[in-house]
Amino acid sequence: MAKLWCFVCVNILFTVFQIAKSKKEQVTTPPLPILPLPSYSQLKWQQREIIMFLHFGVNTFTDSEWGTGDESPSIFNPAGLNAGQWADTAAQAGVSLMILTAKHHDGFCLWPSKYTDHSVIRSPWKNGHGDVVHELVDAAKDRGIDIGLYLSPWDRHDRRYGRNVEYNEYYLAQLQELLNKYGSVQEIWFDGAKGSNAPNMSYYFSDWFAMVKELQSTINIFSDAGPDVRWVGDEQGFAGSTCWSTINRTSLSIGNGSIVNYLNTGDPKGTDWLPAECDVSIRTGWFWHKSQAPKKLSELLEIYYNSVGRNCVLLLNVPPNTTGLISETDIQRLREFRSAIDTIFGANLAEKCSMKASSQRGGKSGGFGPENVLDSDHLWTYWAPSDKDEESRWIEIRATNGPLRFNVIRIQEAIGLGQRIKRHEIYVDGDRVASGTTVGYKKLHRLEKEVIHAYSVRILIKESRGLPLLSSVGLHFDPFWHPNQQ
């Protein structure tokens, strides 16, 4: 009987041990996402950070911004056009997507469209056998760069403009032509601009968008109202200090100037994931003009902090000149710009520090500790506080070998599970040095002091939609930042 009882006790202890072991090995699950969420193509677009616009066409040769539509195709003759040089310029600038104005408001087509002869067909360039779109596509492909196309809805040349059915048929035909003929296109750009004296015209946007998605399902469609990427509401390259990727598409319309503030900030209660793209030119104008020079490096960096650093993608226009090349002054400025970004963000001082947090989901073995913000994955590994930690949610960087020298603080959210942070503050050695609202894919705080020496940096999440999820944090030094000169 004693032996039997001993056997039973051993079995009970073994079972208890197994249950305890299984509980110990149980992996903590990620928190639920907060809708809406980005699509795969939107996430890929967001990670590009900087993309390039190429405004090129008859305006390049008439020294104008908006053509009349009456220009003769004979003026288009870029004798030295070299799309390889454009693509090399983009690659050296760290750009992975180039968007070409295949047709601007003047209606002149940079490809030999079979639906109009107002194109390169009637140009002396290559005796009418040239195709700018084809040359760029080939050059970009050779360098691993993706392509986007701009097809202006407003056409000042075509006589069908103003006749709703006829012109929409024409426009859709050209859309099909571009998206069938030139391979994979990653972004299609629908510009809502048109002159106040333009004929009344109803664009069949729903038809256009449906056709685009049918022909290329992974493409991102840009317009004032998306459906994949929205305009930021200005042409200075600045997003709002609050910038949500979420918005209500039902409140948007293309070409409606009264909604620019809404476009600029987005909506925390928005039902659609529709991130903003900040378009701005490296020069004053969109097309090349001999009289203009590129913006200063300090101006480009200011744009970067207020676009990429405010949860947006920067679309930087770099216009080819009348020869068909990107001007050397613009190339040099782009090199300086890329070098400056690499200098500032090439090293993360936080990587040599210890990390501490107010709490973490699942405890120390849950897999959501603060160390996750220092790995190379800026999307799918992250710090998550405990569900029970509702009063004070913070993460802290602590120096281990002397004070840290920095002036930029980078914060990134795990946006694959939704945009969450509504309000945050930053403390350096116990003193508040910055505060803000949204974070999103990336928030950059360039501090008021030129240089800061400190031992600790605490990021305090004051308000969020559900649990805040920080995927990456960085401390950086910007040697180009001179606040007293601004």
C-alpha positions in Angstrom: 0.0 0.0 0.0 2.9 2.3 0.9 4.5 1.6 -2.5 1.2 2.4 -4.3 0.8 5.7 -2.4 4.4 6.6 -3.2 3.8 5.9 -6.9 0.7 8.1 -6.9 2.6 10.9 -5.2 5.4 10.7 -7.8 2.9 10.9 -10.6 1.1 13.8 -9.1 4.4 15.7 -8.7 5.4 14.9 -12.3 2.0 16.2 -13.6 2.3 19.4 -11.5 5.9 19.9 -12.9 4.7 19.4 -16.5 1.9 21.9 -16.0 4.2 24.4 -14.5 6.8 23.8 -17.3 4.1 24.3 -20.0 3.0 27.6 -18.4 6.6 28.8 -18.2 7.2 28.0 -21.9 3.9 29.6 -23.0 4.7 32.5 -25.4 2.9 35.8 -24.8 0.8 36.7 -27.8 1.0 40.1 -29.6 -1.7 42.7 -28.8 -4.6 43.0 -31.1 -4.2 45.4 -34.0 -6.0 48.7 -34.0 -7.8 49.3 -37.4 -7.3 50.5 -40.0 -4.1 48.9 -41.1 -1.7 49.6 -44.0 -1.6 47.2 -47.0 1.6 45.5 -48.0 2.3 48.0 -50.8 1.6 50.9 -48.4 4.2 49.6 -45.9 6.7 49.2 -48.7 6.0 52.7 -49.9 6.4 54.1 -46.4 9.9 52.5 -45.9 11.2 54.3 -49.1 11.2 57.6 -47.1 12.5 59.6 -50.1 11.3 59.2 -53.7 12.0 61.3 -56.8 9.7 63.3 -59.2 10.9 64.1 -62.7 9.0 67.0 -64.3 9.9 67.0 -68.0 8.2 67.9 -71.2 7.5 70.9 -73.5 7.5 73.3 -70.5 11.2 72.5 -70.1 11.8 74.1 -73.5 9.3 77.1 -73.1 10.6 78.1 -69.7 7.1 77.8 -68.2 5.3 75.9 -65.5 1.9 75.3 -67.0 1.8 74.9 -70.7 -1.0 76.2 -72.9 -1.6 73.0 -74.9 -0.8 74.9 -78.1 2.9 74.2 -78.0 4.4 72.6 -81.2 5.9 69.1 -80.5 8.8 70.4 -82.6 10.2 72.3 -79.6 10.8 69.0 -77.7 14.3 68.0 -78.7 16.5 66.9 -75.7 19.5 66.0 -77.9 21.6 64.6 -75.0 18.8 62.8 -73.1 20.3 60.1 -70.9 17.8 58.3 -68.6 20.7 56.3 -67.2 22.1 59.5 -65.8 18.7 60.2 -64.1 18.6 56.7 -62.6 22.3 57.0 -61.5 21.4 60.3 -59.8 18.5 58.6 -58.0 20.6 55.6 -56.9 23.3 57.8 -55.5 20.7 59.8 -53.6 19.3 56.5 -52.0 16.1 56.8 -54.0 14.2 53.6 -54.9 11.3 55.0 -56.8 11.2 57.6 -59.7 7.9 59.2 -60.9 7.9 60.7 -64.4 5.4 63.2 -65.8 4.4 61.1 -68.8 1.8 63.8 -69.6 1.5 67.2 -67.9 -1.4 69.7 -68.2 -0.3 70.7 -71.7 -1.3 67.3 -73.0 2.1 66.5 -74.6 2.9 62.7 -74.2 6.4 61.5 -73.5 5.6 58.2 -75.1 4.2 57.4 -78.6 0.5 57.1 -77.6 -1.6 55.6 -80.4 -4.5 57.8 -79.2 -2.9 61.2 -80.1 -0.2 62.6 -82.3 0.6 65.3 -79.7 3.6 63.4 -78.5 7.2 62.5 -79.1 6.0 61.0 -82.5 6.0 64.6 -83.9 9.1 65.6 -82.2 12.5 65.9 -84.0 14.0 64.0 -81.0 15.2 60.7 -82.5 13.3 61.6 -85.6 9.9 60.9 -84.0 11.0 57.4 -82.8 11.8 58.2 -79.2 10.1 57.1 -76.1 11.1 58.8 -72.8 9.0 56.5 -70.7 10.6 53.4 -72.2 14.1 54.7 -71.8 13.5 55.5 -68.1 11.9 52.2 -67.4 14.9 50.4 -68.9 17.4 52.5 -67.1 15.7 52.2 -63.8 15.3 48.4 -64.1 19.1 48.1 -64.7 19.7 49.9 -61.4 17.0 48.2 -59.3 14.8 51.3 -59.1 11.1 51.2 -59.3 9.0 53.4 -61.6 5.9 55.6 -61.1 4.0 57.6 -63.7 2.1 60.9 -63.6 -0.8 61.3 -66.1 -2.4 64.7 -65.8 -6.2 64.6 -65.7 -6.3 68.2 -67.0 -5.4 68.2 -70.7 -5.2 71.7 -72.3 -4.5 70.3 -75.8 -7.1 67.6 -76.4 -10.4 68.9 -77.8 -12.3 66.1 -76.0 -11.6 67.8 -72.7 -14.9 69.1 -71.3 -16.9 66.3 -73.0 -17.3 63.9 -70.1 -17.7 60.5 -71.8 -15.4 61.2 -74.7 -12.5 62.5 -72.6 -12.9 59.8 -69.9 -12.7 57.2 -72.6 -9.5 58.9 -73.9 -8.0 59.1 -70.5 -8.8 55.5 -69.6 -7.3 54.4 -72.9 -4.0 56.1 -72.1 -4.0 54.7 -68.6 -4.4 51.2 -70.1 -1.6 51.9 -72.6 0.9 53.0 -69.9 0.0 50.2 -67.4 0.0 47.5 -70.1 3.1 48.5 -72.0 5.8 49.4 -69.5 5.8 46.6 -67.0 5.4 47.0 -63.2 4.5 50.5 -62.1 4.6 51.1 -58.3 2.8 54.5 -58.1 0.4 56.3 -60.3 -0.1 60.0 -59.7 -3.4 61.8 -60.3 -2.9 65.5 -60.0 -6.1 67.5 -59.0 -4.7 70.8 -60.3 -6.4 72.7 -63.1 -6.9 76.4 -64.1 -9.9 78.4 -62.9 -11.0 78.9 -66.5 -10.8 75.2 -67.5 -14.0 73.8 -69.0 -16.3 71.9 -66.7 -15.2 68.3 -66.6 -16.3 65.3 -64.6 -13.5 62.8 -64.0 -14.6 59.2 -63.6 -12.2 58.5 -60.8 -14.0 55.4 -59.6 -13.6 53.9 -63.1 -10.0 55.0 -63.3 -9.1 53.6 -59.9 -10.8 50.3 -60.7 -9.0 50.0 -64.0 -5.6 50.7 -62.4 -6.1 48.0 -59.7 -7.3 45.5 -62.3 -4.2 46.0 -64.4 -1.7 46.3 -61.6 -3.0 45.1 -58.2 0.1 46.1 -56.1 0.3 49.7 -57.4 -0.2 52.7 -55.1 -2.7 55.3 -56.3 -1.9 58.9 -55.3 -4.5 61.7 -55.4 -6.0 64.2 -53.0 -8.3 61.4 -51.9 -6.1 58.4 -52.3 -7.1 55.6 -52.3 -3.6 54.5 -51.3 -1.6 57.7 -50.8 -2.9 61.2 -50.1 -1.6 64.6 -50.9 -0.2 66.4 -47.8 -2.0 69.7 -48.7 0.9 71.9 -49.7 3.9 72.0 -52.1 6.5 73.0 -49.5 7.2 69.5 -48.4 5.9 70.1 -44.8 3.4 67.8 -43.0 1.5 68.9 -40.0 3.1 68.6 -36.6 0.3 66.2 -36.0 0.1 63.8 -38.9 -2.1 60.7 -38.9 -1.9 58.1 -41.6 -5.6 57.5 -40.9 -8.3 59.7 -42.5 -11.9 59.4 -43.7 -11.9 59.1 -47.5 -15.6 60.1 -47.6 -14.5 63.6 -46.4 -12.1 64.0 -49.3 -12.4 65.0 -52.9 -9.9 65.6 -55.6 -9.1 69.2 -56.4 -10.9 70.6 -53.4 -8.7 73.3 -51.8 -10.9 73.7 -48.7 -9.7 70.4 -47.2 -5.9 71.1 -47.1 -5.8 71.3 -43.3 -7.5 67.9 -43.0 -5.1 66.4 -45.5 -2.2 67.9 -43.6 -3.1 66.4 -40.2 -5.2 63.3 -41.0 -7.7 62.0 -38.5 -7.2 59.8 -35.3 -10.8 58.5 -35.9 -10.2 57.9 -39.6 -11.6 54.7 -41.1 -9.1 54.5 -43.9 -5.3 54.0 -43.9 -4.2 56.8 -46.3 -0.7 58.1 -45.5 0.5 61.5 -46.8 3.1 62.2 -49.5 5.0 65.5 -49.3 5.8 66.9 -52.8 8.3 69.7 -53.2 10.9 70.7 -55.8 14.6 70.9 -55.3 14.3 74.2 -57.2 11.6 77.0 -57.0 9.7 75.6 -60.0 8.7 72.1 -61.0 10.2 72.3 -64.4 13.8 73.2 -65.1 14.6 76.9 -65.6 18.0 78.2 -66.3 17.5 81.1 -63.9 16.9 78.9 -60.9 19.3 77.1 -58.5 18.7 74.2 -56.1 17.7 74.8 -52.5 20.4 75.0 -49.9 21.3 71.9 -47.9 19.9 73.4 -44.8 16.5 73.9 -46.6 16.5 70.3 -47.8 17.2 69.1 -44.3 14.4 71.2 -42.9 12.1 69.6 -45.4 13.3 66.1 -44.5 12.6 66.7 -40.7 9.2 68.0 -41.5 8.2 65.3 -44.0 10.0 62.0 -43.3 10.3 63.1 -39.7 6.5 63.6 -39.5 5.3 60.2 -40.7 5.4 61.0 -44.4 7.3 60.1 -47.6 9.2 62.9 -49.3 8.6 63.2 -53.0 11.5 65.4 -54.2 11.3 66.8 -57.7 14.6 66.9 -59.7 13.8 68.3 -63.2 15.9 67.3 -66.2 17.1 70.3 -68.3 16.8 71.1 -72.1 19.7 68.8 -72.9 17.8 65.9 -71.3 20.1 65.6 -68.3 19.8 66.4 -64.6 21.9 69.5 -64.0 25.2 69.1 -62.2 24.3 71.6 -59.6 21.3 69.6 -58.6 23.3 66.3 -58.6 25.9 67.9 -56.3 23.2 69.1 -53.9 21.6 65.7 -53.9 24.9 64.1 -53.0 25.3 66.6 -50.1 21.8 65.8 -49.0 22.3 62.1 -49.0 25.7 62.4 -47.3 24.2 64.6 -44.6 21.3 62.1 -43.9 23.9 59.2 -43.7 26.1 61.3 -41.4 23.2 62.1 -39.1 21.5 58.7 -38.9 24.3 56.3 -39.8 25.0 55.7 -36.1 22.5 55.2 -33.2 24.1 56.2 -29.9 21.3 54.4 -28.1 22.7 51.0 -29.3 25.6 51.3 -26.7 23.2 52.1 -23.9 21.0 50.1 -21.5 17.2 50.1 -21.8 14.6 50.3 -19.1 10.8 50.5 -19.3 7.8 51.1 -17.1 6.6 47.6 -17.8 6.5 45.1 -20.6 3.8 42.8 -22.0 4.1 39.3 -20.6 6.8 40.1 -18.1 10.5 39.8 -18.7 10.1 36.6 -20.7 7.2 37.8 -22.8 9.3 38.9 -25.8 8.1 42.5 -25.8 11.0 44.1 -23.8 12.6 47.5 -24.4 15.6 45.9 -26.0 13.5 45.4 -29.1 13.7 49.0 -30.1 17.4 48.7 -30.7 17.3 45.8 -33.3 17.3 46.2 -37.0 13.6 45.4 -37.5 11.6 48.7 -37.5 8.2 47.2 -38.1 7.6 43.8 -36.4 9.6 43.7 -33.2 8.7 46.3 -30.6 8.4 47.2 -27.0 4.9 46.8 -25.6 4.0 47.8 -22.1 1.7 45.7 -19.8 -2.0 46.0 -20.3 -2.2 46.8 -16.6 0.3 49.7 -16.9 -2.2 52.6 -17.7 -0.8 55.5 -15.6 2.7 56.0 -16.8 4.1 54.2 -19.9 7.7 55.1 -20.7 10.9 53.7 -22.1 14.3 55.0 -21.0 17.8 55.0 -22.5 20.6 55.1 -20.0 24.3 55.8 -20.8 26.7 53.2 -19.6 30.1 54.8 -20.5 29.9 58.5 -19.9 27.5 61.1 -21.2 25.8 60.9 -24.6 26.3 63.7 -27.2 23.2 64.2 -29.4 20.6 66.6 -30.7 18.1 64.4 -32.5 15.7 61.9 -31.1 14.0 59.4 -33.3 10.9 57.4 -32.4 9.1 54.8 -34.6 5.8 52.9 -34.1 5.0 49.4 -35.1 2.5 50.7 -37.7 1.8 47.2 -39.0 -0.5 46.9 -36.0 -2.0 50.4 -36.5 -1.0 54.0 -35.6 -1.6 54.5 -31.9 0.3 57.3 -30.2 -1.6 60.6 -29.6 0.7 62.5 -27.3 4.2 62.0 -26.0 7.0 63.9 -24.1 10.7 63.5 -23.9 12.8 64.0 -20.8 16.6 64.4 -20.8 18.2 63.9 -17.4 14.8 64.6 -15.8 14.1 67.8 -17.8 11.5 67.9 -20.5 13.1 68.9 -23.8 10.4 68.1 -26.3 6.8 67.1 -26.6 4.6 66.1 -29.5 1.5 64.4 -30.7 1.7 61.6 -33.4 4.6 59.4 -34.1 3.6 56.9 -36.8 6.3 55.3 -39.0 8.9 57.9 -37.9 9.0 61.0 -35.7 12.2 63.1 -35.6 12.7 65.6 -32.8 15.5 68.0 -33.6 16.2 69.6 -30.3 16.5 73.3 -29.6 20.1 73.1 -28.4 22.9 72.6 -30.9 24.5 69.9 -28.7 23.2 68.0 -25.7 25.3 66.0 -23.2 23.3 63.8 -21.0 23.1 60.4 -19.3 19.4 59.5 -19.7 16.6 60.0 -22.2 13.0 59.0 -21.3 10.2 58.8 -23.8 6.9 59.1 -22.0 3.7 58.1 -23.8 1.0 60.4 -22.5 -2.0 59.2 -24.6 -2.5 56.5 -27.2 -5.2 54.4 -28.9 -4.7 51.2 -27.0 -1.2 50.0 -26.1 1.6 52.1 -27.6 4.0 49.9 -29.5 7.5 51.4 -30.1 9.5 49.5 -32.8 12.6 51.7 -32.9 14.3 54.5 -30.9 17.4 56.4 -31.8 19.7 59.1 -30.5 21.6 60.9 -33.3 23.9 63.9 -33.7 23.2 66.4 -36.5 26.4 68.5 -37.1 24.5 70.6 -39.7 22.0 71.9 -37.1 22.6 75.5 -36.1 19.3 76.7 -34.4 20.6 80.2 -33.9 20.9 80.7 -37.6 17.4 79.6 -38.4 
